[in-house]
Amino acid sequence: MKKQSKFLHISAALALGLLSHTLSAQDYRQVHEKAILVDTHNDVLIAVMEGKDLSQDLSGQTHSDLDRFKEGGVDAQFFSVWSDKTGTFKYANQQIDSLEAIVKRHPDKLMMAYNVADIQRAVDEGKMAALIGVEGGHMIENDLGKLEQLYNRGARYLTLTWNNSTPWASSAMDETSGKMKASKKGLNKFGRQVVQRMNELGMMVDVSHVGEKTFWDVIAVTNKPVLVSHSCVHHINPVFRNLTDEQIKAVAKNGGVIQLNFFSGFLDPKFETRVANFQKAHKTETDSLKAKGWKNEAVMDYLAETYPADVQNLRPPLSLLLDHLDYIVKLVGVDYVGLGSDFDGISSAPQQLDGVEDFPLITKELLARGYSEAEVDKILGGNFLRVFKANTGE
């Protein structure tokens, strides 16, 4: 899910109440500012390719813009280079061109980063580190040379599949569809070569979106810690994109890290039912608007503006995101979890998380749940930085 509308993305003004906490507002803000916050997945480049200007206030239009990144204390952001299964290597390069152009126009706010040392330098200079992650192995067009070219352009992770499989790796969506033959699941010989070449380059192998057979094949092949850039816990919400307990344990044993996705549908097993009931309740109204020629996005925006409280209540509480985090910590420890929001690639996030400016609320809740400042540092970025350095050597 890559397009968002106001239907499930409404302003923070509608968020009700504040999270309970044991520290003052100033204390949690200080903890947040001291930590290095790394978000491993943001899709706002899609909006940039459609003409949005990140230097403008895009509140209500996107989850992200430059001033809100600053407000949220985001120190390092992986910008996702993505397209659907018709996307090409050429389009990936065009997205990288766009990111580099943004950084060049705003040298006081941004700098490109390719390793942990670069991230630290950006922090020291008061800038946000901009990094590149490629989402979907189809974008290398079955060519190791193109994989290397994307690495040379700055890509520091590749999600082996998106929802679509490649000829060399099967996706979670396809593996769970019931239509894929067992012989087609997992990595083939070329897929294993992709993983091995990524290990050699220092490019993180991202196993979000991949099927279970592909996941276990990666674990058997890789000699570096893996990245799960934007996924959640299957035990809490058993959807195809979430990790089972055995997968979570394998990531920990491998020394990798699981970055939690903020999408309501991955967090909350009741979310889709609430949405379906809302749509059913307003079917006559929406059918009438569509009959008049309204496009679906405009209809959803109309519903959000007309029934704001109802739409707000479709979203799960922020606490549910922290429940996923707590589950991983209790299962394997605090060293293997972080944040991969998927902002601007999702249609709904938990209440209070209306955009990148709201990251401090996660720190507030972590402290309220009894996590120490050192543990918060690990969750916000330290765990990921360990994995990043283990892959790049820098």
Protein Blocks (a to p, Z undefined) as FASTA:
>chain_A
ZZdcfkloccfklpgcjdddfbdfklmmmmmmmpccddfbdcklmmmmnopafkbccehk
ambdfklmmmnopabdcddddddfkbcfklmmmmmmmmmmmmmmmmmlgccdfbfklmmm
mmmnopacdddddehjklnoopaklmmmmmmnopabdcfbafbdcfkbccfklmmnopac
fklgcjdfklmmmmmmmmmnopacdfehiafklmmmmmmmpccdcddfbccdfklmccfk
bccfklmmmmmmnopacdddfbfklmpmklmmmmmmmmmmmmmmmmmmmmnopafklmmm
mmmmmmmmlmmmmpccfklmmmmmmmmmmmnojklgccdekpokafbdcehiabjklmmm
mmmmmmmnopafklmmmmmmmmmmmmmmmmnoZZ
